[in-house]
Amino acid sequence: MKLHDLKPAEGATRKKTRVGRGIAAGKGKTAGRGTKGAGARAGKGIAHYFEGGQLPLVRRLPFKRGFTNIFRIEHQEVHLGDLNAFDAGATVTPAMLAEAGLIRKADQPVVILGDGDIDRALTVQAHRVTKSAAERIAKAGGTVQKLEYLVTGARATVKKMRKEDLAKLAEKA
């Protein structure tokens, strides 16, 4: 088989409809364009997304497109090597990290990343800990305690707990 032998399968192609060739053909007189209006004129001077004068959807959307995850939780990152600032045997909490200046806000989620080495046994409390960080903390003789996220209701609204509720949680722990 050669290129000149190729042709579409039987019935795959149809002849183009010839419009404006008399009423007997079925597409005569107005040639399938209806009566009057911009669509009936030559040139069709209206955008293909015309919505009857309403601002078209394409123009209502912002120029920059993409996906924004409304359930996303921003973590404050702390590198493992930074934890050497604390004394051996200490329990490292988000409040202590904020006090030491390693994070900005104690009430927002914290993640411990595995960058650097730790040379002392610490009890680390964080919302998230990477595998490598957890392994290195355990190797140094420390432990990891995962904290619960302080999010209530639908995560889409990401509401922080009230101070009274936080106090009740602290009493239980």
N, C-alpha and C positions, 0 to 999 in steps of 0.2 A: 504494500500500500504506500502510495506517495501523497504528497500534499494536494496535488490536483485531483486525487480520487476522493478526498474528504467531502462529505456533504451532510447536512442535518438529517436526522431520522425522518421517516415518512410521517407526515402530519404535524411535524414540529414547527414548520413555518407556514404562515398564511399570507396571502396577498394583502397589501396595504389598502385600507378603505379609501376609495376615491370619493371625496365629498364635493357637494355643489354641482352635481351632474344630473339634475332633474329629479322630480318627485318620485319617479318610478324606482330609483335606486335606493330610496329610503333615507338618504342623507342629502337631499336636495335643498333648495331654497335657502334656509338659514344654516345649512351645513353642520347641524348638531351644536351650534353655538347659542341657541335660544334667540329671543327677540330683544334687540337693543341692549344697551349697557356696555360697560368697558370690555366685557368678555366677548362681545359680538364684533368689536372693532378690530381692524388690522393692527398688529403690533402688540396687542394686549398689554397696555401700559400700566398694569397693576401687578404688584408683587405676588408671588405664588402663595404667600402666607397671609393674604388679605383676609381680615375678619370683620368685614362690614363696617369699617370705620373705627372699630375699637382698636386700641393699641395692641398689635400682635404679640403673642406669647414670646416669640423669639426676641422681641425688643423689650419686653418686660423683665426678662431675666438679666442678671448682672453679666458683665463681660467675662469676669473670671468665674469659671465654673469648676465644679469638683464636689467632693463629698466631705462634709464636716460631721464627724461623729458626735452627736449630742450626749452620748453616754461616756465620753472620754473622761478619764480621771488623770489629772496632772499630778505626777509625783515629784517630790523634791529629792534630788539625787545626793547621796553621800557615798564617798569612796571609802573602801575598806581601810586603806592606809591612814585616813583621817581619824579613825577610831583609836589610834595609838595615843591620842591626846588625853584619853581618860585613864584613870588608875586601874590597875589589875583588880579583878573581882567586882568591878562596878557594874550597875545595871544601867545601860544606856537607853534613855527614853527620848522621844521627840522633843520634850521640854528641855532636856539637857543638851541636845544637839543645837536647839535654838539659842540657848544660853551661851554655848561655846562659839556661836556664830557660823556653824556649819550649814544650817538651814535658816530660812527667813521666818517661817510661821510654824509654831508647834502644833496647831490644830489642822494642818493639811497633811495629806498622805506622804509617807517617806519610803524611799526605796534605797536599799544598801547594795551598791555595785561592787563587783569583785576586783576592782583596780587597786593595786598595792598589796602590801603584806601586813598581817597583824601578828604581834609578838607577845600578846597577853590574853589571859582568859577573861572574857567579858560576857555579860548577859545582854544581848542586843534585842531591843523591842522595836519592830518596824512593821509597816503595813505590807511590805514586799521585800524579799531578799532573793538575789540571784543564786543559782545553784553553786557557782564557784565561790561566792562570798560565804554561803552557808557551810561549804566544805572547809574553807580556810578558818572560819570561826571555830568549828568543831575540832579541827586539827590543833588549834592553839589552846584547846581545853575550855572553850566558851560554849554558850548555848544561844539559840535563836527563838524568840517568842514573836509570833505573828499577831499584830493588832487588827481589830475589826475596823472597817471603814465607817466613818461617822456620816452615813448617808441614810436618809429615811425616805419613804414613799417611792415614787417613780424616780429612777436614776436620772431621767431626762431633766428634772428640775434641780437635781443635786442640791438638796437643802441641807444645811448644816444643823446639827442638833443644838437645841437651846442649852444655855449654861446649866439650867436645873437638871436636864436630862444627862448632861455630861457628868455632873456631880454624882448623880445616882449610879452611873456606870462605874465611876471611880470608887464608890463605896463598896460595890459588889466585888471589885477586883482586889 
